[in-house]
Amino acid sequence: MSHRQNIFDSRRRFLSNGLKLTALTALLVPFQKALASGAAILNKSIEKLHTFLPIDKLVLNIKTRVVHLPSGKIFSKYSTIKRQAIIGSTTWEMEVKPPFHFHKEKSGIILETLALTRLAAGINDRSLTDAYRILSIAFTGTYRNKSDLIFNKYNFRLHHLLLKTIALNNTYPLAQKWGKFQLATGNINYNLPDKKPLPRFMEWIKAKTEFDKKVNYILQNKQSYISRLAKRASRYKL
């Protein structure tokens, strides 16, 4: 083979390899972009997981002594708690006492969930009494802000659930149900002038006559209310 032929063959192999390399590069670029995009999505997913890891259990922040409930059933976001300990859903009443307390701003929904957890086992006088006691915690002095205002004063879901636990409880005489409601809510006087007036559908919490009308209506439709409460409890129990 002549020297000229060798040069020609080398050039042909060089061009052929160059074309193959160009084609391979063209194939790899979309794959690299997809890989980079996948990595970015994975990083974002990890960041979201770090921001909120749903655990349907009570979690104590050992450093702050605050008890949280990072449940996916309720919250879409919840900050990661680094130093933590799990508190049992059946023993929390013995453990969550000063200086320990629930996250104040989220205390209403946490205590609502704990009350519903008790009712999930069955709607009866005992479980209703337990739920009443648990809901009452939301209105204690522990859950006040810096201005000494109760965080859950306008948590109307709590008020409605409290109404049902009182109305359906046979151990509370009809004449005493209003007093039980006032005791549970810390005797808040909703008749006083306030920057945040009550909506019309909550007027019943201001006076015994309107409260009693609500109680009587619930008792007239007792089975319906029990069924709806049981269904609600089954969705939110821990």
C-alpha positions as CSV (number, residue, x, y, z in Angstrom):
1,M,0.0,0.0,0.0
2,S,1.4,3.4,-1.0
3,H,2.1,6.2,1.3
4,R,-0.7,8.3,-0.3
5,Q,-3.2,5.5,0.2
6,N,-2.3,5.3,3.9
7,I,-2.9,9.1,4.3
8,F,-6.2,8.7,2.5
9,D,-7.3,5.8,4.8
10,S,-6.3,7.7,7.9
11,R,-8.3,10.8,6.8
12,R,-11.3,8.6,6.1
13,R,-11.1,6.9,9.5
14,F,-10.6,10.3,11.2
15,L,-13.7,11.7,9.5
16,S,-15.7,8.5,10.2
17,N,-14.8,8.6,13.9
18,G,-15.6,12.3,14.0
19,L,-19.0,11.8,12.6
20,K,-19.6,8.9,15.1
21,L,-18.5,11.1,17.9
22,T,-20.7,13.9,16.8
23,A,-23.7,11.6,16.5
24,L,-22.9,10.1,20.0
25,T,-22.7,13.6,21.5
26,A,-26.1,14.5,19.9
27,L,-27.6,11.4,21.6
28,L,-26.0,12.1,24.9
29,V,-27.0,15.8,25.3
30,P,-30.7,15.1,25.8
31,F,-29.8,12.3,28.2
32,Q,-27.6,14.6,30.2
33,K,-30.3,17.3,30.3
34,A,-32.8,14.7,31.4
35,L,-30.4,13.5,34.1
36,A,-29.8,17.0,35.3
37,S,-33.5,17.7,35.3
38,G,-34.1,14.5,37.3
39,A,-31.4,15.4,39.8
40,A,-33.0,18.9,40.3
41,I,-36.4,17.3,40.9
42,L,-34.9,14.8,43.3
43,N,-33.1,17.6,45.2
44,K,-36.4,19.6,45.4
45,S,-38.2,16.5,46.6
46,I,-35.6,15.9,49.3
47,E,-35.9,19.6,50.4
48,K,-39.7,19.2,50.6
49,L,-39.2,16.0,52.6
50,H,-36.9,17.8,54.9
51,T,-39.5,20.6,55.3
52,F,-42.3,18.2,56.1
53,L,-42.1,14.5,57.1
54,P,-45.6,13.4,57.9
55,I,-45.7,11.4,61.1
56,D,-49.1,10.7,62.7
57,K,-47.6,10.8,66.2
58,L,-47.0,13.5,68.8
59,V,-43.4,14.7,68.6
60,L,-41.6,16.5,71.4
61,N,-39.0,19.0,70.5
62,I,-36.5,18.3,73.4
63,K,-34.8,21.7,73.0
64,T,-38.0,23.9,73.1
65,R,-40.2,21.5,75.1
66,V,-43.0,22.1,72.6
67,V,-45.1,19.1,71.4
68,H,-46.0,18.9,67.7
69,L,-48.2,16.8,65.5
70,P,-46.6,16.7,62.0
71,S,-49.5,14.7,60.5
72,G,-50.1,14.5,56.8
73,K,-53.8,14.2,57.4
74,I,-53.9,17.8,58.6
75,F,-50.8,19.9,57.6
76,S,-49.2,20.4,54.2
77,K,-46.0,21.7,55.8
78,Y,-44.3,21.2,59.1
79,S,-40.7,22.3,60.0
80,T,-38.3,19.4,60.7
81,I,-37.7,18.8,64.4
82,K,-34.1,17.8,64.8
83,R,-34.0,16.9,68.5
84,Q,-37.1,14.9,69.1
85,A,-38.9,12.3,71.2
86,I,-42.1,10.5,70.5
87,I,-45.0,10.8,72.9
88,G,-47.6,8.1,73.1
89,S,-51.1,9.0,71.9
90,T,-52.6,7.2,75.0
91,T,-50.2,8.7,77.6
92,W,-49.9,12.3,76.4
93,E,-52.1,13.7,79.1
94,M,-49.6,12.6,81.7
95,E,-46.6,13.8,79.8
96,V,-47.7,17.1,78.2
97,K,-47.7,19.2,81.3
98,P,-45.8,22.4,82.1
99,P,-43.1,23.2,81.1
100,F,-44.2,21.0,78.1
101,H,-47.0,22.2,76.0
102,F,-48.4,21.8,72.5
103,H,-47.4,24.2,69.7
104,K,-49.6,27.2,70.7
105,E,-50.7,28.4,67.3
106,K,-51.5,24.8,66.2
107,S,-52.9,23.7,69.6
108,G,-56.5,23.9,68.4
109,I,-56.2,21.4,65.6
110,I,-53.9,19.2,67.7
111,L,-56.4,18.9,70.6
112,E,-59.3,18.5,68.1
113,T,-57.5,15.5,66.6
114,L,-56.7,14.0,70.0
115,A,-60.4,14.4,71.1
116,L,-61.5,12.8,67.8
117,T,-59.1,9.9,68.5
118,R,-60.9,9.2,71.7
119,L,-64.3,9.3,70.0
120,A,-63.1,7.0,67.2
121,A,-63.4,4.0,69.5
122,G,-67.1,4.7,69.9
123,I,-69.5,7.5,70.7
124,N,-70.6,7.0,74.3
125,D,-70.7,9.0,77.6
126,R,-67.2,8.0,78.6
127,S,-65.6,8.9,75.3
128,L,-67.6,12.1,75.1
129,T,-66.4,13.1,78.6
130,D,-62.8,12.4,77.6
131,A,-63.2,14.5,74.4
132,Y,-64.8,17.3,76.5
133,R,-61.8,17.3,78.9
134,I,-59.3,17.3,76.0
135,L,-61.0,20.2,74.1
136,S,-61.2,22.2,77.3
137,I,-57.3,22.3,77.4
138,A,-57.4,24.6,74.3
139,F,-58.9,27.4,76.3
140,T,-56.6,27.3,79.3
141,G,-54.0,30.0,80.2
142,T,-51.2,27.9,78.6
143,Y,-52.5,28.8,75.2
144,R,-52.5,32.5,75.4
145,N,-50.4,34.9,73.2
146,K,-48.2,37.7,74.3
147,S,-51.3,40.0,74.6
148,D,-52.9,37.5,77.0
149,L,-55.5,36.6,74.4
150,I,-56.6,32.9,74.0
151,F,-55.3,31.6,70.7
152,N,-58.4,29.4,70.2
153,K,-61.0,32.1,71.1
154,Y,-62.2,32.2,67.5
155,N,-61.6,28.5,66.6
156,F,-65.2,27.8,65.8
157,R,-64.5,24.2,64.8
158,L,-63.5,23.6,68.5
159,H,-66.6,25.4,69.7
160,H,-68.9,23.2,67.5
161,L,-67.2,20.0,68.5
162,L,-67.4,21.0,72.2
163,L,-71.1,21.7,71.7
164,K,-71.7,18.2,70.4
165,T,-69.7,16.5,73.1
166,I,-71.8,18.3,75.7
167,A,-75.2,17.9,74.0
168,L,-74.8,14.1,73.3
169,N,-73.4,13.3,76.8
170,N,-76.2,11.8,78.9
171,T,-74.3,12.4,82.2
172,Y,-74.7,16.2,81.8
173,P,-78.2,17.3,82.7
174,L,-79.9,19.6,80.2
175,A,-80.0,22.4,82.8
176,Q,-76.2,22.1,83.3
177,K,-75.0,21.9,79.7
178,W,-74.6,25.7,79.3
179,G,-72.5,25.8,82.4
180,K,-70.3,23.0,81.1
181,F,-69.7,24.9,77.9
182,Q,-68.8,28.1,79.8
183,L,-66.5,26.2,82.1
184,A,-64.7,24.5,79.1
185,T,-64.2,27.8,77.3
186,G,-62.8,29.6,80.3
187,N,-66.0,31.7,80.8
188,I,-65.1,33.9,77.8
189,N,-67.6,36.7,77.6
190,Y,-68.4,37.0,73.9
191,N,-70.9,39.9,74.6
192,L,-68.1,42.3,75.3
193,P,-67.1,44.7,72.4
194,D,-64.4,43.2,70.3
195,K,-62.4,44.2,67.3
196,K,-63.3,40.9,65.7
197,P,-67.1,40.5,66.0
198,L,-68.7,37.1,65.9
199,P,-70.2,35.9,62.6
200,R,-74.0,35.4,62.8
201,F,-73.8,31.6,62.7
202,M,-71.8,31.7,66.0
203,E,-74.3,33.9,67.9
204,W,-75.3,30.8,70.0
205,I,-72.2,31.0,72.1
206,K,-73.2,34.3,73.6
207,A,-76.3,33.3,75.6
208,K,-77.9,30.3,77.3
209,T,-81.2,30.5,75.4
210,E,-79.5,30.3,72.0
211,F,-77.1,27.6,73.2
212,D,-80.0,25.5,74.5
213,K,-81.8,25.8,71.1
214,K,-78.7,24.2,69.5
215,V,-78.6,21.5,72.1
216,N,-82.2,20.6,71.6
217,Y,-81.8,20.5,67.9
218,I,-78.9,18.1,68.2
219,L,-80.9,15.9,70.6
220,Q,-83.8,15.8,68.2
221,N,-81.4,14.5,65.5
222,K,-79.2,12.5,67.9
223,Q,-78.5,9.4,65.7
224,S,-77.6,11.6,62.8
225,Y,-75.2,13.6,64.8
226,I,-73.6,10.5,66.3
227,S,-73.1,8.9,62.9
228,R,-71.6,12.1,61.5
229,L,-69.3,12.5,64.5
230,A,-68.2,8.9,64.3
231,K,-67.4,9.3,60.6
232,R,-65.4,12.4,61.3
233,A,-63.5,10.7,64.2
234,S,-62.5,7.8,62.0
235,R,-60.9,10.1,59.5
236,Y,-58.7,12.0,61.9
237,K,-57.8,9.5,64.6
238,L,-54.1,8.9,65.3
